[in-house]
């Protein structure tokens, strides 16, 4: 993901919508995503990455 600080609001909006979480949780997940500590199944991560790209955020789902 590129420029997470500049696009934090857009990222949290996608995380909230896709994961069904509240703002506080979205902030915590954002930190984990930026640090590379967030994981899930490849299809789950690709879905989130696709939604992020649709919102103008460069994101790629990768295997660990």
C-alpha positions as CSV (number, residue, x, y, z in Angstrom):
1,X,0.0,0.0,0.0
2,X,1.4,3.4,-0.9
3,X,1.0,6.7,1.1
4,X,-1.0,5.3,4.0
5,X,-0.8,8.5,6.0
6,X,-2.1,10.6,3.1
7,X,-5.0,8.2,2.5
8,X,-5.8,7.1,6.0
9,X,-9.4,8.3,5.9
10,X,-10.1,6.5,2.6
11,X,-8.4,3.3,3.9
12,X,-10.4,3.4,7.2
13,X,-13.6,3.9,5.2
14,X,-12.9,0.8,3.1
15,X,-12.0,-1.2,6.2
16,X,-15.1,-0.2,8.0
17,X,-17.3,-1.1,5.0
18,X,-15.6,-4.4,4.1
19,X,-14.9,-5.7,7.6
20,X,-18.0,-4.3,9.3
21,X,-16.0,-2.7,12.1
22,X,-16.3,0.6,14.0
23,X,-14.0,3.6,13.8
24,X,-11.8,2.6,16.7
25,X,-11.3,-0.9,15.3
26,X,-10.6,0.6,11.8
27,X,-7.8,2.7,13.3
28,X,-6.3,-0.3,14.9
29,X,-6.6,-2.4,11.7
30,X,-5.1,0.5,9.7
31,X,-2.0,0.4,12.0
32,X,-1.7,-3.4,11.5
33,X,-2.1,-3.1,7.8
34,X,0.6,-0.3,7.5
35,X,2.9,-2.4,9.8
36,X,2.4,-5.5,7.7
37,X,0.8,-7.3,10.7
38,X,-2.7,-7.8,9.2
39,X,-3.5,-11.1,7.6
40,X,-6.3,-13.2,6.4
41,X,-7.1,-15.7,3.6
42,X,-5.8,-14.6,0.2
43,X,-9.4,-14.2,-1.2
44,X,-10.3,-12.0,1.8
45,X,-7.2,-9.9,1.4
46,X,-7.7,-9.6,-2.3
47,X,-11.2,-8.4,-1.8
48,X,-10.0,-5.6,0.6
49,X,-7.1,-4.7,-1.7
50,X,-9.5,-4.5,-4.7
51,X,-11.8,-2.1,-2.7
52,X,-8.8,0.0,-1.7
53,X,-7.7,0.2,-5.3
54,X,-11.2,1.3,-6.3
55,X,-10.9,4.1,-3.7
56,X,-7.6,5.3,-5.2
57,X,-5.3,3.5,-2.8
58,X,-2.5,1.4,-4.2
59,X,-2.8,-2.0,-2.5
60,X,-1.8,-5.6,-3.3
61,X,-2.7,-8.8,-1.5
62,X,0.3,-11.1,-1.1
63,X,1.1,-14.4,0.5
64,X,3.3,-14.2,3.6
